[in-house]
Amino acid sequence: MKIGIIGGNGKTGSALYAEAKKRGHEPTAIVRSEQRGREALGEDAQLLVKDAFDLTKADLTQFDVVVDAFAVPMGSPVAYLHLDLLTKLVHDLRDTKTRLVVIIGAASLKQPDGKRLIDQLLAMPDHEQWIGTPLNQTYEYEFLQMIDNVDWVAVSPSRNFGPGPTNGYVTGTDELLVDSNGKSELSNGNMALAIMDEIESPQHQHQRFTVRNREDD
C-alpha cells in the first residue's frame, strides 16, 4: 500500500516509516525539511517535502492511507495546530477512498474512576503552561466522532509515550491501559507495530483504540 506519513521524520513517524518499509509497503514521509527527513530516514527515503497545511487533496488522495503523526512540543503556544490540521485533512478526504489514521494522544482516555485523563491534568497546578497539546488532542477525538464520511481511525498511546523496546503490544478501547506493575507505557516502535497491523488488517472504523507495551514474559 501507499502510505503517507505526516511528520514522518519524527520519533513515531520514522518508526512507522521503517516498519512500513520492512513490510513491503510504499511509505512516503511528508516533511517540511528535506535535510531533516533524510537525516532521520536515510538518503534514499521517499519524501514529499511540503508543509502539511499546504497539502492538496491530490497530494493526499494519491495514498491509500494517510497517517497524521503531526506533533508540536509540549507547552507550545501553537498546540491548536493539531486540531487545525485535522480539520483540513477531514475536509480534503471527505467522500474519498483514502483512509485517515490519527494519533491523538492519551488525554481523552478514561481512568478507572471513569474520569478522563484530561480532567486530572486540568486540575494540576500550573497546567496552563503545558496543557495546550493534550487539550487539543482531546478536541481532535471529539471532532472525529462527528465525522461519518471519512474512513478514519484514531490511536491513543499510553500515558508515557516515547523510546523503549519494540517487543509487541496490547490494545484496548477507551480506557487508559496499565500493566501488572501499574505502569502505562508505550514505545514509538510498538506504536508503529500497532498502526501497521491496523492498516493491514482493519479492525476499527470511526473508532479509537489505545495501545500499551506488552510485558516481557
Accessible surface in RSA format (square Angstrom, percent):
REM  Atomic radii and reference values for relative SASA: ProtOr
REM  Chains: A
REM  Algorithm: Lee & Richards
REM  Probe-radius: 1.40
REM  Slices: 20
REM RES _ NUM      All-atoms   Total-Side   Main-Chain    Non-polar    All polar
REM                ABS   REL    ABS   REL    ABS   REL    ABS   REL    ABS   REL
RES MET A   1    83.83  43.4  53.94  35.7  29.90  71.2  42.08  35.8  41.75  55.3
RES LYS A   2   101.90  49.7 101.90  62.5   0.00   0.0  45.87  41.3  56.03  59.7
RES ILE A   3     0.00   0.0   0.00   0.0   0.00   0.0   0.00   0.0   0.00   0.0
RES GLY A   4     0.00   0.0   0.00   N/A   0.00   0.0   0.00   0.0   0.00   0.0
RES ILE A   5     0.00   0.0   0.00   0.0   0.00   0.0   0.00   0.0   0.00   0.0
RES ILE A   6     3.13   1.8   3.13   2.3   0.00   0.0   3.13   2.3   0.00   0.0
RES GLY A   7    20.83  25.7   0.00   N/A  20.83  25.7  18.72  51.4   2.11   4.7
RES GLY A   8     0.00   0.0   0.00   N/A   0.00   0.0   0.00   0.0   0.00   0.0
RES ASN A   9    48.02  33.1  32.41  31.3  15.61  37.6   0.56   1.3  47.46  45.9
RES GLY A  10    33.07  40.8   0.00   N/A  33.07  40.8  33.06  90.7   0.01   0.0
RES LYS A  11   149.66  73.0 135.00  82.8  14.66  34.9  93.99  84.6  55.67  59.3
RES THR A  12    16.74  11.9  14.27  14.5   2.47   5.9   8.66  11.6   8.08  12.2
RES GLY A  13     1.14   1.4   0.00   N/A   1.14   1.4   0.00   0.0   1.14   2.5
RES SER A  14    26.51  22.4  23.69  31.6   2.82   6.5   8.05  17.1  18.46  25.9
RES ALA A  15    25.62  23.6  13.86  21.4  11.76  26.8  22.58  31.8   3.04   8.1
RES LEU A  16     0.00   0.0   0.00   0.0   0.00   0.0   0.00   0.0   0.00   0.0
RES TYR A  17    12.29   5.7  12.29   7.0   0.00   0.0  11.37   8.5   0.92   1.1
RES ALA A  18    59.86  55.0  51.15  78.9   8.71  19.8  55.90  78.7   3.97  10.5
RES GLU A  19    21.96  12.6  20.23  15.3   1.73   4.1   3.29   6.4  18.67  15.2
RES ALA A  20     0.00   0.0   0.00   0.0   0.00   0.0   0.00   0.0   0.00   0.0
RES LYS A  21   116.46  56.8 104.74  64.3  11.72  27.9  63.43  57.1  53.04  56.5
RES LYS A  22   167.05  81.5 129.16  79.2  37.89  90.2  90.21  81.2  76.84  81.9
RES ARG A  23    70.57  29.6  37.57  19.2  32.99  78.6  29.98  41.0  40.59  24.6
RES GLY A  24    65.63  80.9   0.00   N/A  65.63  80.9  35.19  96.6  30.43  68.2
RES HIS A  25    26.58  14.5  19.05  13.2   7.53  19.3  17.39  17.9   9.18  10.7
RES GLU A  26   104.72  60.1  98.93  74.8   5.79  13.8  40.34  78.0  64.38  52.6
RES PRO A  27     3.25   2.4   0.80   0.7   2.45   8.9   0.80   0.7   2.45  15.2
RES THR A  28    13.97   9.9  13.97  14.2   0.00   0.0   3.93   5.3  10.04  15.2
RES ALA A  29     0.00   0.0   0.00   0.0   0.00   0.0   0.00   0.0   0.00   0.0
RES ILE A  30     4.33   2.5   0.93   0.7   3.40   8.2   0.93   0.7   3.40   9.2
RES VAL A  31     5.53   3.6   0.10   0.1   5.43  13.1   5.53   4.8   0.00   0.0
RES ARG A  32   183.98  77.2 156.73  79.9  27.24  64.9  43.10  58.9 140.88  85.4
RES SER A  33    35.87  30.3  29.72  39.7   6.15  14.2  25.20  53.7  10.67  15.0
RES GLU A  34    87.24  50.1  82.91  62.7   4.33  10.3  21.54  41.7  65.70  53.6
RES GLN A  35   127.70  71.4 116.20  84.9  11.50  27.4  41.31  87.9  86.38  65.5
RES ARG A  36   156.00  65.5 153.92  78.5   2.07   4.9  32.06  43.8 123.94  75.1
RES GLY A  37     0.00   0.0   0.00   N/A   0.00   0.0   0.00   0.0   0.00   0.0
RES ARG A  38    56.89  23.9  52.94  27.0   3.94   9.4  14.25  19.5  42.64  25.8
RES GLU A  39   124.24  71.3  85.87  65.0  38.38  91.4  49.54  95.8  74.70  61.0
RES ALA A  40    50.60  46.5  14.18  21.9  36.41  82.8  25.13  35.4  25.47  67.5
RES LEU A  41    30.29  16.9   4.28   3.1  26.00  65.4  10.63   7.5  19.66  52.9
RES GLY A  42    28.00  34.5   0.00   N/A  28.00  34.5  26.08  71.6   1.92   4.3
RES GLU A  43   139.95  80.3 121.62  92.0  18.33  43.6  66.37 128.4  73.58  60.1
RES ASP A  44   132.44  92.8 102.06 101.6  30.38  71.8  50.06 117.8  82.38  82.2
RES ALA A  45     7.54   6.9   0.00   0.0   7.54  17.2   2.27   3.2   5.27  14.0
RES GLN A  46   102.53  57.3 100.32  73.3   2.22   5.3  23.60  50.2  78.93  59.9
RES LEU A  47    24.51  13.7   2.47   1.8  22.04  55.4   2.47   1.7  22.04  59.3
RES LEU A  48    40.52  22.6  39.46  28.2   1.06   2.7  40.52  28.5   0.00   0.0
RES VAL A  49    70.29  46.3  45.08  40.8  25.21  60.8  45.08  39.2  25.21  68.4
RES LYS A  50    64.71  31.6  56.84  34.9   7.87  18.7  41.48  37.3  23.23  24.7
RES ASP A  51    47.54  33.3  41.74  41.5   5.79  13.7  14.92  35.1  32.61  32.5
RES ALA A  52     9.69   8.9   7.81  12.1   1.88   4.3   7.81  11.0   1.88   5.0
RES PHE A  53    71.49  35.8  54.74  33.9  16.75  43.6  54.74  33.2  16.75  47.9
RES ASP A  54    88.69  62.1  75.77  75.4  12.92  30.5  19.02  44.8  69.67  69.5
RES LEU A  55     2.76   1.5   0.13   0.1   2.63   6.6   0.13   0.1   2.63   7.1
RES THR A  56    66.35  47.2  61.05  61.9   5.30  12.6  62.19  83.5   4.16   6.3
RES LYS A  57   106.68  52.0 102.36  62.8   4.32  10.3  55.68  50.1  51.00  54.3
RES ALA A  58    76.22  70.1  61.20  94.4  15.02  34.2  66.61  93.8   9.61  25.5
RES ASP A  59    22.62  15.8  21.34  21.2   1.28   3.0   1.42   3.3  21.21  21.2
RES LEU A  60     0.21   0.1   0.21   0.1   0.00   0.0   0.21   0.1   0.00   0.0
RES THR A  61    53.58  38.1  31.95  32.4  21.63  51.5  16.06  21.6  37.51  56.7
RES GLN A  62    97.18  54.3  74.55  54.5  22.63  53.9  34.95  74.4  62.23  47.2
RES PHE A  63    10.08   5.0   6.54   4.0   3.54   9.2   7.20   4.4   2.87   8.2
RES ASP A  64    68.27  47.8  60.11  59.8   8.16  19.3  14.52  34.2  53.75  53.6
RES VAL A  65     5.22   3.4   5.22   4.7   0.00   0.0   5.22   4.5   0.00   0.0
RES VAL A  66     0.00   0.0   0.00   0.0   0.00   0.0   0.00   0.0   0.00   0.0
RES VAL A  67     0.00   0.0   0.00   0.0   0.00   0.0   0.00   0.0   0.00   0.0
RES ASP A  68     4.40   3.1   3.73   3.7   0.66   1.6   0.16   0.4   4.24   4.2
RES ALA A  69    14.66  13.5   0.54   0.8  14.13  32.1   1.99   2.8  12.68  33.6
RES PHE A  70    42.59  21.3  34.35  21.3   8.24  21.5  35.28  21.4   7.31  20.9
RES ALA A  71    76.51  70.4  48.90  75.5  27.61  62.8  48.97  69.0  27.54  73.0
RES VAL A  72    20.01  13.2  10.97   9.9   9.04  21.8  12.98  11.3   7.03  19.1
RES PRO A  73   104.10  75.9  91.76  83.7  12.34  44.9 103.47  85.4   0.63   3.9
RES MET A  74   124.67  64.6  94.08  62.3  30.58  72.8  94.22  80.1  30.45  40.3
RES GLY A  75    34.50  42.5   0.00   N/A  34.50  42.5  12.22  33.5  22.28  49.9
RES SER A  76    20.59  17.4   7.97  10.6  12.62  29.1   9.02  19.2  11.57  16.2
RES PRO A  77   123.37  89.9  95.02  86.6  28.35 103.0 106.88  88.2  16.49 102.5
RES VAL A  78    53.14  35.0  53.14  48.1   0.00   0.0  53.14  46.2   0.00   0.0
RES ALA A  79     3.65   3.4   2.95   4.5   0.70   1.6   2.95   4.2   0.70   1.9
RES TYR A  80   109.78  51.3 109.10  62.1   0.68   1.8  77.03  57.9  32.75  40.4
RES LEU A  81    47.69  26.6  47.69  34.1   0.00   0.0  47.69  33.5   0.00   0.0
RES HIS A  82     3.93   2.1   2.84   2.0   1.09   2.8   3.63   3.7   0.30   0.4
RES LEU A  83    44.07  24.5  44.07  31.5   0.00   0.0  44.07  31.0   0.00   0.0
RES ASP A  84    62.59  43.8  57.38  57.1   5.21  12.3  12.93  30.4  49.67  49.5
RES LEU A  85     0.10   0.1   0.10   0.1   0.00   0.0   0.10   0.1   0.00   0.0
RES LEU A  86     0.00   0.0   0.00   0.0   0.00   0.0   0.00   0.0   0.00   0.0
RES THR A  87    54.81  39.0  49.69  50.4   5.12  12.2  36.34  48.8  18.47  27.9
RES LYS A  88    45.85  22.4  39.04  24.0   6.80  16.2  29.57  26.6  16.28  17.3
RES LEU A  89     0.00   0.0   0.00   0.0   0.00   0.0   0.00   0.0   0.00   0.0
RES VAL A  90     0.95   0.6   0.95   0.9   0.00   0.0   0.95   0.8   0.00   0.0
RES HIS A  91   134.58  73.6 123.61  85.9  10.97  28.1  74.56  76.8  60.02  69.8
RES ASP A  92    17.27  12.1  15.95  15.9   1.32   3.1   1.20   2.8  16.07  16.0
RES LEU A  93     0.32   0.2   0.00   0.0   0.32   0.8   0.00   0.0   0.32   0.9
RES ARG A  94    87.27  36.6  82.28  41.9   4.99  11.9  29.14  39.8  58.14  35.2
RES ASP A  95   119.94  84.0  82.56  82.2  37.38  88.4  38.90  91.6  81.04  80.8
RES THR A  96    31.85  22.7   9.54   9.7  22.31  53.2  16.68  22.4  15.16  22.9
RES LYS A  97   207.96 101.5 177.79 109.1  30.17  71.8 127.16 114.5  80.80  86.1
RES THR A  98     4.84   3.4   3.75   3.8   1.10   2.6   0.60   0.8   4.24   6.4
RES ARG A  99    17.20   7.2  17.20   8.8   0.00   0.0  14.25  19.5   2.95   1.8
RES LEU A 100     0.00   0.0   0.00   0.0   0.00   0.0   0.00   0.0   0.00   0.0
RES VAL A 101     0.61   0.4   0.61   0.6   0.00   0.0   0.61   0.5   0.00   0.0
RES VAL A 102     0.12   0.1   0.12   0.1   0.00   0.0   0.12   0.1   0.00   0.0
RES ILE A 103    20.32  11.6  14.99  11.2   5.33  12.8  14.99  10.8   5.33  14.5
RES ILE A 104     1.12   0.6   0.00   0.0   1.12   2.7   0.00   0.0   1.12   3.0
RES GLY A 105     8.19  10.1   0.00   N/A   8.19  10.1   8.12  22.3   0.08   0.2
RES ALA A 106    12.02  11.1   6.47  10.0   5.55  12.6   6.47   9.1   5.55  14.7
RES ALA A 107     4.52   4.2   2.25   3.5   2.26   5.1   2.41   3.4   2.11   5.6
RES SER A 108     8.10   6.8   2.80   3.7   5.31  12.2   2.47   5.3   5.63   7.9
RES LEU A 109     0.05   0.0   0.05   0.0   0.00   0.0   0.05   0.0   0.00   0.0
RES LYS A 110    98.23  47.9  97.81  60.0   0.43   1.0  41.50  37.4  56.73  60.4
RES GLN A 111    27.41  15.3  23.71  17.3   3.70   8.8   4.13   8.8  23.28  17.7
RES PRO A 112   143.79 104.8 100.64  91.7  43.15 156.8 112.64  93.0  31.14 193.6
RES ASP A 113   103.87  72.8  64.33  64.0  39.54  93.5  48.49 114.1  55.38  55.2
RES GLY A 114    46.03  56.8   0.00   N/A  46.03  56.8  29.32  80.5  16.71  37.4
RES LYS A 115   131.00  63.9 127.00  77.9   4.00   9.5  73.38  66.0  57.62  61.4
RES ARG A 116    77.55  32.6  77.23  39.4   0.31   0.7  27.46  37.5  50.08  30.4
RES LEU A 117     5.85   3.3   5.85   4.2   0.00   0.0   5.85   4.1   0.00   0.0
RES ILE A 118     0.99   0.6   0.99   0.7   0.00   0.0   0.99   0.7   0.00   0.0
RES ASP A 119    52.70  36.9  42.59  42.4  10.10  23.9  18.16  42.7  34.54  34.4
RES GLN A 120    79.31  44.3  70.98  51.9   8.33  19.8  29.15  62.0  50.16  38.0
RES LEU A 121    20.43  11.4  20.43  14.6   0.00   0.0  20.43  14.3   0.00   0.0
RES LEU A 122    66.56  37.1  57.06  40.8   9.50  23.9  57.25  40.2   9.31  25.0
RES ALA A 123    86.75  79.8  49.31  76.1  37.45  85.2  60.40  85.1  26.35  69.8
RES MET A 124    79.08  41.0  75.01  49.6   4.07   9.7  74.80  63.6   4.28   5.7
RES PRO A 125   115.00  83.8  94.00  85.7  21.00  76.3 105.64  87.2   9.36  58.2
RES ASP A 126   103.92  72.8  94.81  94.4   9.12  21.6  18.17  42.8  85.75  85.5
RES HIS A 127    35.14  19.2  35.14  24.4   0.00   0.0  20.07  20.7  15.07  17.5
RES GLU A 128   121.18  69.6  95.80  72.5  25.37  60.4  55.62 107.6  65.56  53.5
RES GLN A 129   132.64  74.2 114.62  83.8  18.02  42.9  36.83  78.4  95.80  72.7
RES TRP A 130    64.37  25.8  63.51  30.7   0.86   2.0  50.52  26.9  13.85  22.5
RES ILE A 131    16.61   9.5  16.61  12.4   0.00   0.0  16.61  12.0   0.00   0.0
RES GLY A 132    21.41  26.4   0.00   N/A  21.41  26.4  17.96  49.3   3.45   7.7
RES THR A 133    11.39   8.1  11.22  11.4   0.17   0.4  11.21  15.1   0.19   0.3
RES PRO A 134     9.68   7.1   9.40   8.6   0.29   1.0   9.68   8.0   0.00   0.0
RES LEU A 135    42.03  23.4  42.03  30.1   0.00   0.0  42.03  29.5   0.00   0.0
RES ASN A 136    17.10  11.8  17.10  16.5   0.00   0.0   0.00   0.0  17.10  16.5
RES GLN A 137    25.76  14.4  25.69  18.8   0.07   0.2   0.19   0.4  25.57  19.4
RES THR A 138     3.09   2.2   2.59   2.6   0.50   1.2   2.79   3.8   0.30   0.4
RES TYR A 139    87.31  40.8  85.22  48.5   2.09   5.4  56.76  42.7  30.55  37.7
RES GLU A 140     2.71   1.6   2.71   2.1   0.00   0.0   0.00   0.0   2.71   2.2
RES TYR A 141    29.94  14.0  29.94  17.0   0.00   0.0  15.04  11.3  14.90  18.4
RES GLU A 142    71.76  41.2  67.78  51.3   3.98   9.5  30.56  59.1  41.20  33.6
RES PHE A 143    40.55  20.3  39.51  24.5   1.04   2.7  40.10  24.3   0.45   1.3
RES LEU A 144     0.09   0.0   0.09   0.1   0.00   0.0   0.09   0.1   0.00   0.0
RES GLN A 145   105.55  59.0  72.55  53.0  33.00  78.6  26.33  56.0  79.22  60.1
RES MET A 146   148.53  76.9 114.37  75.7  34.17  81.3  96.37  81.9  52.16  69.1
RES ILE A 147    10.50   6.0   5.43   4.0   5.08  12.2   6.37   4.6   4.14  11.2
RES ASP A 148   115.66  81.0  98.00  97.5  17.65  41.7  32.29  76.0  83.37  83.1
RES ASN A 149    50.01  34.5  36.82  35.6  13.18  31.7  23.79  57.3  26.21  25.3
RES VAL A 150     2.43   1.6   0.00   0.0   2.43   5.9   2.06   1.8   0.37   1.0
RES ASP A 151    43.85  30.7  39.60  39.4   4.25  10.0  13.89  32.7  29.96  29.9
RES TRP A 152     3.49   1.4   3.49   1.7   0.00   0.0   3.49   1.9   0.00   0.0
RES VAL A 153     0.00   0.0   0.00   0.0   0.00   0.0   0.00   0.0   0.00   0.0
RES ALA A 154     0.00   0.0   0.00   0.0   0.00   0.0   0.00   0.0   0.00   0.0
RES VAL A 155     0.23   0.2   0.23   0.2   0.00   0.0   0.23   0.2   0.00   0.0
RES SER A 156     0.00   0.0   0.00   0.0   0.00   0.0   0.00   0.0   0.00   0.0
RES PRO A 157     5.26   3.8   5.26   4.8   0.00   0.0   5.26   4.3   0.00   0.0
RES SER A 158     1.29   1.1   0.10   0.1   1.19   2.7   0.29   0.6   1.00   1.4
RES ARG A 159   100.36  42.1  77.52  39.5  22.84  54.4  23.67  32.4  76.69  46.5
RES ASN A 160    86.07  59.4  80.32  77.6   5.75  13.8  24.16  58.1  61.91  59.8
RES PHE A 161    72.94  36.5  35.91  22.2  37.03  96.4  36.92  22.4  36.02 103.1
RES GLY A 162    13.67  16.9   0.00   N/A  13.67  16.9   9.99  27.4   3.68   8.2
RES PRO A 163   116.23  84.7  86.44  78.8  29.79 108.3  92.68  76.5  23.55 146.4
RES GLY A 164    46.00  56.7   0.00   N/A  46.00  56.7  21.04  57.8  24.95  55.9
RES PRO A 165    77.36  56.4  64.64  58.9  12.72  46.2  76.50  63.2   0.86   5.3
RES THR A 166    83.73  59.6  50.33  51.0  33.40  79.6  35.34  47.5  48.39  73.2
RES ASN A 167    36.90  25.4  22.48  21.7  14.42  34.7  30.33  73.0   6.57   6.4
RES GLY A 168    11.43  14.1   0.00   N/A  11.43  14.1  11.07  30.4   0.36   0.8
RES TYR A 169    59.59  27.8  39.15  22.3  20.44  53.2  23.14  17.4  36.45  44.9
RES VAL A 170    51.81  34.1  47.75  43.2   4.06   9.8  51.81  45.0   0.00   0.0
RES THR A 171    67.34  47.9  45.94  46.6  21.39  51.0  12.35  16.6  54.99  83.1
RES GLY A 172    18.24  22.5   0.00   N/A  18.24  22.5  16.24  44.6   2.00   4.5
RES THR A 173    88.60  63.0  85.96  87.1   2.64   6.3  60.21  80.9  28.39  42.9
RES ASP A 174    52.89  37.0  52.89  52.6   0.00   0.0  12.59  29.6  40.30  40.2
RES GLU A 175   111.44  64.0 111.19  84.1   0.25   0.6  25.97  50.2  85.47  69.8
RES LEU A 176    23.47  13.1  10.55   7.5  12.92  32.5  10.55   7.4  12.92  34.8
RES LEU A 177    33.78  18.8  32.06  22.9   1.72   4.3  33.27  23.4   0.51   1.4
RES VAL A 178    77.07  50.7  61.56  55.7  15.51  37.4  61.56  53.5  15.51  42.1
RES ASP A 179    25.77  18.1  18.28  18.2   7.49  17.7   3.08   7.3  22.69  22.6
RES SER A 180    97.95  82.8  53.01  70.7  44.94 103.5  54.02 115.0  43.93  61.5
RES ASN A 181   113.37  78.2  80.83  78.1  32.54  78.3  18.66  44.9  94.71  91.5
RES GLY A 182    53.01  65.4   0.00   N/A  53.01  65.4  26.64  73.1  26.38  59.1
RES LYS A 183   111.73  54.5 106.53  65.4   5.20  12.4  55.69  50.1  56.04  59.7
RES SER A 184     8.47   7.2   5.76   7.7   2.71   6.3   5.76  12.3   2.71   3.8
RES GLU A 185    69.94  40.2  67.58  51.1   2.36   5.6  12.54  24.2  57.41  46.9
RES LEU A 186     3.45   1.9   0.00   0.0   3.45   8.7   0.68   0.5   2.77   7.5
RES SER A 187     1.61   1.4   0.38   0.5   1.23   2.8   1.61   3.4   0.00   0.0
RES ASN A 188    17.94  12.4  17.61  17.0   0.33   0.8   7.92  19.1  10.02   9.7
RES GLY A 189    14.04  17.3   0.00   N/A  14.04  17.3   8.94  24.5   5.10  11.4
RES ASN A 190     0.00   0.0   0.00   0.0   0.00   0.0   0.00   0.0   0.00   0.0
RES MET A 191     0.00   0.0   0.00   0.0   0.00   0.0   0.00   0.0   0.00   0.0
RES ALA A 192     1.67   1.5   1.67   2.6   0.00   0.0   1.67   2.4   0.00   0.0
RES LEU A 193    33.15  18.5  33.15  23.7   0.00   0.0  33.15  23.3   0.00   0.0
RES ALA A 194     2.37   2.2   0.22   0.3   2.14   4.9   0.30   0.4   2.06   5.5
RES ILE A 195     0.38   0.2   0.16   0.1   0.22   0.5   0.37   0.3   0.01   0.0
RES MET A 196     0.00   0.0   0.00   0.0   0.00   0.0   0.00   0.0   0.00   0.0
RES ASP A 197    52.88  37.0  49.17  48.9   3.72   8.8  20.96  49.3  31.93  31.8
RES GLU A 198     7.79   4.5   4.98   3.8   2.81   6.7   4.44   8.6   3.35   2.7
RES ILE A 199     6.43   3.7   0.00   0.0   6.43  15.5   0.19   0.1   6.24  16.9
RES GLU A 200    72.46  41.6  45.76  34.6  26.70  63.6  18.57  35.9  53.89  44.0
RES SER A 201    63.99  54.1  58.66  78.3   5.33  12.3  30.41  64.7  33.58  47.0
RES PRO A 202    83.29  60.7  62.27  56.8  21.02  76.4  62.51  51.6  20.78 129.1
RES GLN A 203   131.25  73.4 100.12  73.2  31.13  74.1  40.32  85.8  90.94  69.0
RES HIS A 204    38.77  21.2  35.02  24.3   3.75   9.6  20.78  21.4  18.00  20.9
RES GLN A 205   108.53  60.7  94.39  69.0  14.14  33.7  22.84  48.6  85.70  65.0
RES HIS A 206    66.42  36.3  48.67  33.8  17.75  45.4  30.24  31.2  36.18  42.1
RES GLN A 207    92.02  51.5  87.77  64.1   4.25  10.1  24.16  51.4  67.86  51.5
RES ARG A 208     9.83   4.1   2.67   1.4   7.16  17.1   0.00   0.0   9.83   6.0
RES PHE A 209     3.74   1.9   3.74   2.3   0.00   0.0   3.74   2.3   0.00   0.0
RES THR A 210     0.25   0.2   0.25   0.3   0.00   0.0   0.00   0.0   0.25   0.4
RES VAL A 211     0.00   0.0   0.00   0.0   0.00   0.0   0.00   0.0   0.00   0.0
RES ARG A 212    32.88  13.8  32.88  16.8   0.00   0.0   1.52   2.1  31.36  19.0
RES ASN A 213    25.80  17.8  23.50  22.7   2.30   5.5  12.35  29.7  13.45  13.0
RES ARG A 214   113.79  47.8 109.26  55.7   4.53  10.8  36.48  49.9  77.30  46.9
RES GLU A 215    61.64  35.4  50.69  38.4  10.95  26.1  31.69  61.3  29.95  24.5
RES ASP A 216   114.73  80.4  86.16  85.8  28.57  67.6  33.30  78.4  81.43  81.2
RES ASP A 217   183.81 128.8 110.61 110.1  73.19 173.1  72.81 171.4 110.99 110.7
END  Absolute sums over single chains surface
CHAIN  1 A    10552.9       8303.7       2249.2       5339.6       5213.3
END  Absolute sums over all chains
TOTAL         10552.9       8303.7       2249.2       5339.6       5213.3
